[in-house]
Amino acid sequence: MRLTAVGCSGSMSGPASPASCYLVQAPGTDDAGRERTWSVVLDLGSGAMGALLNHVDPATIDLAVLSHLHADHMVDMIGMQVYRRWHPDGGLAPLTVLAPEGALERVRGVGGDDGSETYEGEFSFREHTPGTVVKLGPLTVESFPVNHPVPAYGVRITGPSSRAGAGERVTLAYTGDTDLCDGLLPLAADVDLLLSEAAFQEGRDTVRGVHLTGRRAGQVAAAARVRRLVLTHLQPWTDPDVVRTEAQAVYDGPVDVAAPGATWVL
């Protein structure tokens, strides 16, 4: 299973990166037994659609997951809709979108289309349901409610390992946007990689119930026995070395800061 950071800038696109978008891929077989790559996109923030084209043909994506409905995590759903609706090879099949309640109305509001554009031909929306496992080829996807000013979910994805050994499985977790909450430990428990937002900085950002700091992300990683921590969703004004140092003070595993185009093979 492979994770690619398509966009990792927090709260807005930045000078070097689109806003939140991550690509998870794994080899597997389809219903006919043919080998293929399965692809899941986590969030489609501002600027993400164009960058995503560097990594995958959007026509081959199997599932899109919206962690929540703030613009920096979903506004480029409109680009995906245009791609699927007006592609010169013909309209593409509806893409399944796992999202919070009200996602269709939110996407339509961003698009500004009249009632003739229903989006039914491009998307099939499915609500996050904690406790329900979504199966997709070799991958499984689970949703966990987290703590943000709007309904928000972290996701846990399990898939095949790149290491030798038949049947070996690995797991990654993506927090979406959240502060500390009860859902984070089961989301992150014993994962091989925790992709954690760290938009706030200790001593600078004091409001609670919105974002993690590097330190709080490190505390989650340590308590959940995570094998690798990747910090993401840093705003353009934040020094990544400061946030990394915060995490390293409380978590003794490897800590990376996401960069556009960076990949991790599990």
N, C-alpha and C positions, 0 to 999 in steps of 0.2 A: 504494500500500500504506500502511496506517495502523496505528500502534501506540498502544494505550491502556493506561495503567497503572491497573489495577483495584485492586490492592493492592500495596504496596511496602515494608511494614514488615518488618524483619529478625528472624528467629528466633521471632517471636510477632506477633500482631496488636497494633497500637498505639492510642493514644488518638485518632489521626486517620486511621488506615488499617488495612485488613485486611493479613494477611500476603500473601506473594507470589502474584500473579496478573496476567497480562498478556494482552491481546486483540489479535491481529493479524488484519486484515481487508483484503480486496482485491476489486474487482469482476472479474467474469468470466462465462463462460457454462457452463451445465450440458451434459450429454450430448445434450440435445435442442436445444441452441443458444439457450436462453433466458438472458437477462441475470439475474444474481443476485449477491449478496455472499457470498463465502467467508470463513469464520471459523475461526481457530485459537486455542485457549486454552492459554497456557503456565503451568502450575502452578495449583493450587487450594488455597491455604493457608487457615489459620484465618480465618473471617469473609469469605472471598472470594465464596462463592456468592451471598449476599445482595447484595453490591455489584455482582456481575456482572449481576444482573437489571436494573440501571440502564442497561446498555450493549447488551445483546443478549438475544434470546429463546433460552434454552439449547436449545430444540428445534431451532434452526437451526445450531448449532455442528457443524462438520464433523470436527474433530479436537481432542483434548485431548493435551497433551504434559506428562508429569511428568519434570522434570529429575532428580529423585531422590526417595527415599521417606521423608525426614524429614517430621514432621507439619506443619511450617510451610509445606510445599510441596504437601501432598496430602490433608490431613484433610477438606477440604470436598468431596472426591469422594463422601462419603456424602450430602451435600446434593444433588449431581448425580444420584446413584442414586435418591434419593427422588423428585426431580422427574421423572425419566424413567419410573420404575416406577409412580407413583401419579398422574400428571397426569390431570385430569378429562376431557381430550379423548381419553384412551386411552393405552396404553403406547406409548412412542416407540421407534423403531428403535435398535439398539445403537450407541453412540458408540465410534468407534475411539479407543483410548488408546495412545499411544506412550510406553513407560515402561521402567524397568529390570526385569530378571528378578525375579520374585516379587511383582509389583505386585498381582495379584489377591488373593493371600493377605494382603498387607499391608492392602489396602482392606477385605477381609472382617474382618480383625482389629479394625480401627477401628470397623466397623459393629456388630460383636457379634451378628450374626444367626446363627440355626441353619442347618443344612444345606439347608433348603428354599429359602433365598434364595441362588441360585447366582450372581447378577449377570450371567448370560449374556444375559439379555434387555435389559440396560441398557448393557453395555460389551463391547467386543471388544479385548482387550489384544494389543499387538504390541511386541516388544522393540526397544529401540534397537540398530541395527546400523550401526556406523561404516562408511563407504564405500558405503552404500546410500542412494539418493535416494528419498524418499517424495513422490509427485506428488499434488497436490490442487487440481483446477481450475487456476487461473493460478499457483499457488504450488508451490514445491519446498521440502522440509524435509530437512536433513542433520544427523546426530548426530555429536558429537565427545566422546570420554571426557575428563573433567577430574579434578582432584585434590581429593577430599573424603573424609572418613572412611568413607563408604558409596559404593557404585557411583553415579556421577553423570555427567551428560552436559550439555554445552552444545548449543544448536541454532542452525543457520544457515538463515534463510528468505529465499528469493528470490521476488520478485513484480513486478507491473507498477508502473511509475513513475506518479506523478500529473502529471509534466511532459509537455508536448506532445511528440509524437514517437512514431510507431508502433513498437511492439516494444521500447521502452526498458525496461530492467529495473533494479531496485534490490535491495539486500540488507541485512538486519539480522541481528545475532547476539545471542544471549542466553547469558550464561555459566552460568546456574544458580549453584550455590554451588561455589566452587573457590578454591584458592590458585594461585600461578604453576605452570604445567606445560607440557609440550610441546604439548598439544592446543589451547592458547589462540591461538597465532599462526595456524594454519590455520583455526580457527574464525572469527577476527576479520579475516583478511586483506582489506584494501581495502573493508570494508563501509561502507555509507552511515551506519549507526547501530550502535553497540555498546552494548547494555543490559548493564551490568556490575554485579555485586554488589560492594559495598565495605563489608562488615560490620565490618571491623576498622579501627583507627586506629593510625597510626604512633606508637611510643613507649608506647602503652597496652596493646595486645594483641600479645604476643610469640610465642604458640604458632603453629607453622607447619603447613601441610597441611590447613587448614580453610577460611579465607576470605582474600579480597583486602583490602588497604587502598585508600584513594583513590589513594595514590601508585603502588601496584602496578597498579591498574586503568589509571592514566594511562600507565604504562610499556608496558603491553600495547597501548593505543590508539596510542601513538606508534610502536612497533615495527611494528604491523600496518597503519599508514597509514589509520587510521579517520577518517572525515569528521566524525562527531559522537559524543561520549561521554555516555551517560546513566547516572548512578550510582544504584543502588537497593539494597534489602535492608539499610538502615540500621536498627539497633535504636533503640527509643524513647529510650535514654539518650545517643545520639550526636548531636553538633551537625553538621548537614549542611554548614555553612560551613567547618568544619574539614576535612571529607573532600573537599569541592570544591577547597579551596585546595591540598591535597596533590596532587590530580590535575593541577591547573593548573600546578604547579611543574615537571612533566615532560612535559606534553602541551599543545601550543599551539593545538589546535582548540577548538571550542565544547564546554563542559561543562555539563550540566544535572543537577539532582538530581530524581529522580522524585517525583511527588506524585500522590495518588489522583485519577483523572479527567483527568490530563494526557494530551495526545495529540501525536503527531508524525506528520506526513504526509510520506512519502518520494517 
